[in-house]
C-alpha cells in the first residue's frame, strides 16, 4: 500500500512525506509545525523542509504568531485544498479497489488492528526519543546499559 501511495504522490509531483504533512494539515488545520510532527511522526527538520516546499509551491500559508515568532499556524491555500481533495479522492478510490470485495467487518477489524499498531509505534518512538539507548533496551526487553 505504501508503494502505491508513493507512486500516487509522484504522479502529483511530490514525495510521500510531503503527502503525510499535507494529510495532517488537511485533518487538523490550522496546525502548527510541532503538531504536524506529532501527528505524522516526521522529525522537525523534515517537517520544516516540507513546509518550505509547500509554501514555495503555493499550497499552504504559514502565519507566524504575533506574540511568539517561533509559533506558526499552517493552512491550505485554495490551490492546496484542491490538491488535497484530489489526493483524498484518489486514495479513497484506491482503497475501494483494494478492499472492494472484503466484508465490511473484516475491513473494520483490519483498520482497528492498524490503529493499535500505529499507537504502539507512537508509544515506542516516544520511549526511544526520550531515553535513547535505555529506551531501546526497555522496548526490546533487555536490561538497560
C-alpha positions as protocol buffer text, in pm:
chain_id: "A"
residue {
  index: 1
  type: UNK
  ca { x: 0 y: 0 z: 0 }
}
residue {
  index: 2
  type: UNK
  ca { x: 283 y: 239 z: 88 }
}
residue {
  index: 3
  type: UNK
  ca { x: 446 y: 186 z: -251 }
}
residue {
  index: 4
  type: UNK
  ca { x: 116 y: 251 z: -430 }
}
residue {
  index: 5
  type: UNK
  ca { x: 66 y: 566 z: -225 }
}
residue {
  index: 6
  type: UNK
  ca { x: 424 y: 675 z: -304 }
}
residue {
  index: 7
  type: UNK
  ca { x: 356 y: 628 z: -674 }
}
residue {
  index: 8
  type: UNK
  ca { x: 34 y: 828 z: -645 }
}
residue {
  index: 9
  type: UNK
  ca { x: 230 y: 1108 z: -477 }
}
residue {
  index: 10
  type: UNK
  ca { x: 487 y: 1101 z: -758 }
}
residue {
  index: 11
  type: UNK
  ca { x: 205 y: 1146 z: -1012 }
}
residue {
  index: 12
  type: UNK
  ca { x: 120 y: 1467 z: -824 }
}
residue {
  index: 13
  type: UNK
  ca { x: 486 y: 1572 z: -818 }
}
residue {
  index: 14
  type: UNK
  ca { x: 581 y: 1516 z: -455 }
}
residue {
  index: 15
  type: UNK
  ca { x: 715 y: 1254 z: -217 }
}
residue {
  index: 16
  type: UNK
  ca { x: 522 y: 1055 z: 42 }
}
residue {
  index: 17
  type: UNK
  ca { x: 647 y: 1265 z: 336 }
}
residue {
  index: 18
  type: UNK
  ca { x: 505 y: 1576 z: 169 }
}
residue {
  index: 19
  type: UNK
  ca { x: 170 y: 1398 z: 145 }
}
residue {
  index: 20
  type: UNK
  ca { x: 191 y: 1295 z: 511 }
}
residue {
  index: 21
  type: UNK
  ca { x: 239 y: 1662 z: 604 }
}
residue {
  index: 22
  type: UNK
  ca { x: -47 y: 1764 z: 375 }
}
residue {
  index: 23
  type: UNK
  ca { x: -267 y: 1496 z: 528 }
}
residue {
  index: 24
  type: UNK
  ca { x: -203 y: 1632 z: 878 }
}
residue {
  index: 25
  type: UNK
  ca { x: -277 y: 1985 z: 759 }
}
residue {
  index: 26
  type: UNK
  ca { x: -597 y: 1871 z: 590 }
}
residue {
  index: 27
  type: UNK
  ca { x: -711 y: 1686 z: 900 }
}
residue {
  index: 28
  type: UNK
  ca { x: -625 y: 1947 z: 1164 }
}
residue {
  index: 29
  type: UNK
  ca { x: -584 y: 2291 z: 1005 }
}
residue {
  index: 30
  type: UNK
  ca { x: -492 y: 2536 z: 1128 }
}
residue {
  index: 31
  type: UNK
  ca { x: -199 y: 2339 z: 1268 }
}
residue {
  index: 32
  type: UNK
  ca { x: 148 y: 2418 z: 1397 }
}
residue {
  index: 33
  type: UNK
  ca { x: 466 y: 2255 z: 1265 }
}
residue {
  index: 34
  type: UNK
  ca { x: 513 y: 2088 z: 1605 }
}
residue {
  index: 35
  type: UNK
  ca { x: 165 y: 1936 z: 1585 }
}
residue {
  index: 36
  type: UNK
  ca { x: 238 y: 1815 z: 1230 }
}
residue {
  index: 37
  type: UNK
  ca { x: 544 y: 1633 z: 1364 }
}
residue {
  index: 38
  type: UNK
  ca { x: 342 y: 1476 z: 1643 }
}
residue {
  index: 39
  type: UNK
  ca { x: 64 y: 1357 z: 1411 }
}
residue {
  index: 40
  type: UNK
  ca { x: 296 y: 1226 z: 1140 }
}
residue {
  index: 41
  type: UNK
  ca { x: 598 y: 1110 z: 1345 }
}
residue {
  index: 42
  type: UNK
  ca { x: 818 y: 1301 z: 1098 }
}
residue {
  index: 43
  type: UNK
  ca { x: 1117 y: 1475 z: 1255 }
}
residue {
  index: 44
  type: UNK
  ca { x: 1129 y: 1855 z: 1290 }
}
residue {
  index: 45
  type: UNK
  ca { x: 1382 y: 1913 z: 1013 }
}
residue {
  index: 46
  type: UNK
  ca { x: 1183 y: 1713 z: 759 }
}
residue {
  index: 47
  type: UNK
  ca { x: 858 y: 1886 z: 860 }
}
residue {
  index: 48
  type: UNK
  ca { x: 1033 y: 2221 z: 816 }
}
residue {
  index: 49
  type: UNK
  ca { x: 1158 y: 2126 z: 467 }
}
residue {
  index: 50
  type: UNK
  ca { x: 814 y: 2000 z: 369 }
}
residue {
  index: 51
  type: UNK
  ca { x: 651 y: 2323 z: 488 }
}
residue {
  index: 52
  type: UNK
  ca { x: 904 y: 2529 z: 292 }
}
residue {
  index: 53
  type: UNK
  ca { x: 837 y: 2324 z: -22 }
}
residue {
  index: 54
  type: UNK
  ca { x: 459 y: 2355 z: 18 }
}
residue {
  index: 55
  type: UNK
  ca { x: 485 y: 2732 z: 76 }
}
residue {
  index: 56
  type: UNK
  ca { x: 711 y: 2765 z: -232 }
}
residue {
  index: 57
  type: UNK
  ca { x: 457 y: 2571 z: -439 }
}
residue {
  index: 58
  type: UNK
  ca { x: 175 y: 2795 z: -318 }
}
residue {
  index: 59
  type: UNK
  ca { x: -11 y: 2510 z: -150 }
}
residue {
  index: 60
  type: UNK
  ca { x: -4 y: 2636 z: 209 }
}
residue {
  index: 61
  type: UNK
  ca { x: 12 y: 2962 z: 401 }
}
residue {
  index: 62
  type: UNK
  ca { x: 235 y: 2987 z: 705 }
}
residue {
  index: 63
  type: UNK
  ca { x: 136 y: 3259 z: 952 }
}
residue {
  index: 64
  type: UNK
  ca { x: 363 y: 3346 z: 1243 }
}
residue {
  index: 65
  type: UNK
  ca { x: 203 y: 3415 z: 1576 }
}
residue {
  index: 66
  type: UNK
  ca { x: 223 y: 3787 z: 1655 }
}
residue {
  index: 67
  type: UNK
  ca { x: 315 y: 3715 z: 2019 }
}
residue {
  index: 68
  type: UNK
  ca { x: 571 y: 3440 z: 1952 }
}
residue {
  index: 69
  type: UNK
  ca { x: 756 y: 3424 z: 1619 }
}
residue {
  index: 70
  type: UNK
  ca { x: 862 y: 3063 z: 1690 }
}
residue {
  index: 71
  type: UNK
  ca { x: 498 y: 2955 z: 1676 }
}
residue {
  index: 72
  type: UNK
  ca { x: 325 y: 2933 z: 1337 }
}
residue {
  index: 73
  type: UNK
  ca { x: -9 y: 2822 z: 1202 }
}
residue {
  index: 74
  type: UNK
  ca { x: -29 y: 2634 z: 875 }
}
residue {
  index: 75
  type: UNK
  ca { x: -335 y: 2627 z: 647 }
}
residue {
  index: 76
  type: UNK
  ca { x: -403 y: 2531 z: 286 }
}
residue {
  index: 77
  type: UNK
  ca { x: -433 y: 2788 z: 14 }
}
residue {
  index: 78
  type: UNK
  ca { x: -717 y: 2729 z: -235 }
}
residue {
  index: 79
  type: UNK
  ca { x: -464 y: 2551 z: -460 }
}
residue {
  index: 80
  type: UNK
  ca { x: -352 y: 2334 z: -166 }
}
residue {
  index: 81
  type: UNK
  ca { x: -711 y: 2247 z: -83 }
}
residue {
  index: 82
  type: UNK
  ca { x: -766 y: 2139 z: -445 }
}
residue {
  index: 83
  type: UNK
  ca { x: -456 y: 1914 z: -442 }
}
residue {
  index: 84
  type: UNK
  ca { x: -551 y: 1770 z: -103 }
}
residue {
  index: 85
  type: UNK
  ca { x: -911 y: 1696 z: -210 }
}
residue {
  index: 86
  type: UNK
  ca { x: -788 y: 1534 z: -531 }
}
residue {
  index: 87
  type: UNK
  ca { x: -544 y: 1312 z: -341 }
}
residue {
  index: 88
  type: UNK
  ca { x: -807 y: 1212 z: -84 }
}
residue {
  index: 89
  type: UNK
  ca { x: -1049 y: 1115 z: -363 }
}
residue {
  index: 90
  type: UNK
  ca { x: -779 y: 910 z: -537 }
}
residue {
  index: 91
  type: UNK
  ca { x: -676 y: 738 z: -213 }
}
residue {
  index: 92
  type: UNK
  ca { x: -1041 y: 657 z: -140 }
}
residue {
  index: 93
  type: UNK
  ca { x: -1073 y: 507 z: -489 }
}
residue {
  index: 94
  type: UNK
  ca { x: -754 y: 307 z: -436 }
}
residue {
  index: 95
  type: UNK
  ca { x: -885 y: 172 z: -105 }
}
residue {
  index: 96
  type: UNK
  ca { x: -1215 y: 76 z: -269 }
}
residue {
  index: 97
  type: UNK
  ca { x: -1020 y: -109 z: -538 }
}
residue {
  index: 98
  type: UNK
  ca { x: -804 y: -293 z: -281 }
}
residue {
  index: 99
  type: UNK
  ca { x: -1077 y: -370 z: -25 }
}
residue {
  index: 100
  type: UNK
  ca { x: -1377 y: -376 z: -259 }
}
residue {
  index: 101
  type: UNK
  ca { x: -1494 y: -735 z: -214 }
}
residue {
  index: 102
  type: UNK
  ca { x: -1393 y: -780 z: 150 }
}
residue {
  index: 103
  type: UNK
  ca { x: -1676 y: -793 z: 403 }
}
residue {
  index: 104
  type: UNK
  ca { x: -1717 y: -469 z: 600 }
}
residue {
  index: 105
  type: UNK
  ca { x: -1647 y: -640 z: 933 }
}
residue {
  index: 106
  type: UNK
  ca { x: -1311 y: -770 z: 805 }
}
residue {
  index: 107
  type: UNK
  ca { x: -1214 y: -423 z: 683 }
}
residue {
  index: 108
  type: UNK
  ca { x: -1313 y: -276 z: 1022 }
}
residue {
  index: 109
  type: UNK
  ca { x: -1108 y: -542 z: 1206 }
}
residue {
  index: 110
  type: UNK
  ca { x: -810 y: -467 z: 982 }
}
residue {
  index: 111
  type: UNK
  ca { x: -840 y: -91 z: 1039 }
}
residue {
  index: 112
  type: UNK
  ca { x: -873 y: -144 z: 1416 }
}
residue {
  index: 113
  type: UNK
  ca { x: -559 y: -358 z: 1414 }
}
residue {
  index: 114
  type: UNK
  ca { x: -371 y: -95 z: 1213 }
}
residue {
  index: 115
  type: UNK
  ca { x: -478 y: 166 z: 1467 }
}
residue {
  index: 116
  type: UNK
  ca { x: -344 y: -49 z: 1751 }
}
residue {
  index: 117
  type: UNK
  ca { x: -12 y: -99 z: 1574 }
}
residue {
  index: 118
  type: UNK
  ca { x: 11 y: 273 z: 1499 }
}
residue {
  index: 119
  type: UNK
  ca { x: -47 y: 363 z: 1864 }
}
residue {
  index: 120
  type: UNK
  ca { x: 219 y: 112 z: 1975 }
}
residue {
  index: 121
  type: UNK
  ca { x: 465 y: 253 z: 1724 }
}
residue {
  index: 122
  type: UNK
  ca { x: 399 y: 606 z: 1853 }
}
residue {
  index: 123
  type: UNK
  ca { x: 450 y: 499 z: 2215 }
}
residue {
  index: 124
  type: UNK
  ca { x: 767 y: 310 z: 2120 }
}
residue {
  index: 125
  type: UNK
  ca { x: 901 y: 611 z: 1934 }
}
residue {
  index: 126
  type: UNK
  ca { x: 828 y: 840 z: 2228 }
}
residue {
  index: 127
  type: UNK
  ca { x: 1004 y: 598 z: 2466 }
}
residue {
  index: 128
  type: UNK
  ca { x: 1311 y: 579 z: 2245 }
}
residue {
  index: 129
  type: UNK
  ca { x: 1321 y: 954 z: 2177 }
}
residue {
  index: 130
  type: UNK
  ca { x: 1304 y: 1030 z: 2549 }
}
residue {
  index: 131
  type: UNK
  ca { x: 1553 y: 766 z: 2663 }
}
residue {
  index: 132
  type: UNK
  ca { x: 1760 y: 667 z: 2356 }
}
residue {
  index: 133
  type: UNK
  ca { x: 1969 y: 359 z: 2445 }
}
residue {
  index: 134
  type: UNK
  ca { x: 1779 y: 275 z: 2762 }
}
residue {
  index: 135
  type: UNK
  ca { x: 1454 y: 333 z: 2575 }
}
residue {
  index: 136
  type: UNK
  ca { x: 1552 y: 77 z: 2310 }
}
residue {
  index: 137
  type: UNK
  ca { x: 1665 y: -166 z: 2577 }
}
residue {
  index: 138
  type: UNK
  ca { x: 1338 y: -127 z: 2767 }
}
residue {
  index: 139
  type: UNK
  ca { x: 1140 y: -158 z: 2444 }
}
residue {
  index: 140
  type: UNK
  ca { x: 1320 y: -476 z: 2339 }
}
residue {
  index: 141
  type: UNK
  ca { x: 1307 y: -634 z: 2685 }
}
residue {
  index: 142
  type: UNK
  ca { x: 1679 y: -606 z: 2759 }
}
residue {
  index: 143
  type: UNK
  ca { x: 1841 y: -476 z: 3075 }
}
residue {
  index: 144
  type: UNK
  ca { x: 1927 y: -109 z: 3020 }
}
residue {
  index: 145
  type: UNK
  ca { x: 2302 y: -43 z: 2986 }
}
